[in-house]
Amino acid sequence: MSTLVISDLRVSVAGNQILNGVNLTISSGEVHAVMGPNGAGKSTLSAAIMGKPGYVITGGSVTLDGVDMLALPTWERAVAGLHLVMQYPTEVPGVKLNDTLAEALGARGRSTATLDATIAKEAARINFDPDLVQRPLNVDLSGGEKKRNETLQLAILAPKIAILDELDSGLDIDALRDCAKRVEDATKETDLGALVITHYSRLFEELKPDFVHILAKGKIVKSGGPELADELERDGYAAFV
């Protein structure tokens, strides 16, 4: 059992306070959805957890199994068990997917002996064209192909806790179903815990949230079960902003 504890997290960007005391606890096998209006601080939350430059921690803490994540560089946070699926995946010319995963697995002390077979298996599982995994990482891929690529990496690296920053952004219906189902399966097969940042509850048709949190003005202002997402679809965010 692993647990990510975010306590009173406060973050500023370019001198502007964005997060004003976020509290969340995510354990293995749980799916926590964070929803909120534009500008609420959802992507800031994911960036701060992973240590993106420019995001200044002004208060609070983030721990994974009792280890202070904020004291570690980004790569050590990843090795410790955090994983970010980016809203806008980065293109890395000249570096192939298998090389990237081989380095990542090596840093975790895991074998790469069957990596190519595992990549092929995971690609088939999410209907990702196997020819595309031979390209430089994310180069010349469509938005949906990049998200399938991100999902494949998540599945192979098998982190303790995944942060999904708008996984559904740019996905068509089929890609959304494939990617969301693979993450849902990981919560059962490898006990993955997930922090899911999204605007739309359509993601929840395959990726079932245990908890839904509303982030507004830099704080969690309401938490509930899946029914809270239905309330937001019906009434919007007016009551919270």
ABEGO torsion letter per residue (X at the ends): XBBBBBBGBBBBBGGBBABAGBBBBBBBGBBBBBBEBBGAGAAAAAAAAAGBBGBBBAEEBBBBGGBBAAABBAAAAAAAGBBBBBABBBBBBGBBAAAAAAAAAAAAGBBAAAAAAAAAAAAAAAGBBAAAAABBBGBGBBAAAAAAAAAAAAAAAGBABBBBBGAABGBBAAAAAAAAAAAAAAAAAAGBBBBBBBABAAAAAABBBABBBBBBGGBBABBBBAAAAAAAAAAEAAAAX
